[in-house]
Amino acid sequence: MTRRPGSTAGLIVLLVLGALVGALLGEIIRLLFPGGILEQLFARGVSPGLSPATMDLRVLSITFGFTVRLNLASLLGIALALLVYRRL
């Protein structure tokens, strides 16, 4: 398998798009099937991340932090994006 220039950036873009599409599908499933087994399976997930921390320099205040929300639907979107990337 030969590497194309810029293929890492393309992979990252596809993975982010796959996660976004999966998260959107998870939200649609959550709205269509509230309280059901499909909501529990696809829409609920974990949210690992770094809680916000603020550095105050008196002149400048900077806040660091991020949260990633993962559920089964977003993981399926990422897997689909990897398949698409491998086919390109």
Contacts in CASP RR format, 6 or more apart in sequence:
PFRMAT RR
TARGET T0000
AUTHOR 0000-0000-0000
METHOD contacts of the structure
MODEL  1
MTRRPGSTAGLIVLLVLGALVGALLGEIIRLLFPGGILEQLFARGVSPGL
SPATMDLRVLSITFGFTVRLNLASLLGIALALLVYRRL
10 85 0 8 1.000
11 85 0 8 1.000
14 81 0 8 1.000
14 82 0 8 1.000
14 84 0 8 1.000
14 85 0 8 1.000
15 78 0 8 1.000
15 81 0 8 1.000
15 82 0 8 1.000
15 85 0 8 1.000
17 81 0 8 1.000
18 74 0 8 1.000
18 77 0 8 1.000
18 78 0 8 1.000
18 80 0 8 1.000
18 81 0 8 1.000
19 74 0 8 1.000
19 77 0 8 1.000
19 78 0 8 1.000
19 81 0 8 1.000
21 77 0 8 1.000
21 80 0 8 1.000
22 73 0 8 1.000
22 74 0 8 1.000
22 76 0 8 1.000
22 77 0 8 1.000
22 78 0 8 1.000
23 69 0 8 1.000
23 71 0 8 1.000
23 73 0 8 1.000
23 74 0 8 1.000
25 42 0 8 1.000
25 73 0 8 1.000
25 76 0 8 1.000
25 77 0 8 1.000
26 42 0 8 1.000
26 43 0 8 1.000
26 71 0 8 1.000
26 73 0 8 1.000
26 74 0 8 1.000
27 43 0 8 1.000
29 38 0 8 1.000
29 39 0 8 1.000
29 42 0 8 1.000
29 43 0 8 1.000
29 73 0 8 1.000
30 39 0 8 1.000
30 42 0 8 1.000
30 43 0 8 1.000
32 38 0 8 1.000
33 39 0 8 1.000
41 72 0 8 1.000
42 71 0 8 1.000
42 72 0 8 1.000
42 73 0 8 1.000
43 71 0 8 1.000
43 73 0 8 1.000
44 71 0 8 1.000
45 69 0 8 1.000
45 70 0 8 1.000
45 71 0 8 1.000
45 72 0 8 1.000
46 69 0 8 1.000
46 70 0 8 1.000
46 71 0 8 1.000
47 67 0 8 1.000
47 68 0 8 1.000
47 69 0 8 1.000
47 70 0 8 1.000
48 67 0 8 1.000
48 68 0 8 1.000
48 70 0 8 1.000
49 65 0 8 1.000
49 66 0 8 1.000
49 67 0 8 1.000
49 68 0 8 1.000
50 64 0 8 1.000
50 65 0 8 1.000
50 66 0 8 1.000
50 67 0 8 1.000
51 65 0 8 1.000
52 63 0 8 1.000
52 64 0 8 1.000
52 65 0 8 1.000
53 63 0 8 1.000
53 64 0 8 1.000
53 65 0 8 1.000
54 61 0 8 1.000
54 62 0 8 1.000
54 63 0 8 1.000
54 64 0 8 1.000
55 61 0 8 1.000
55 62 0 8 1.000
55 63 0 8 1.000
55 64 0 8 1.000
END
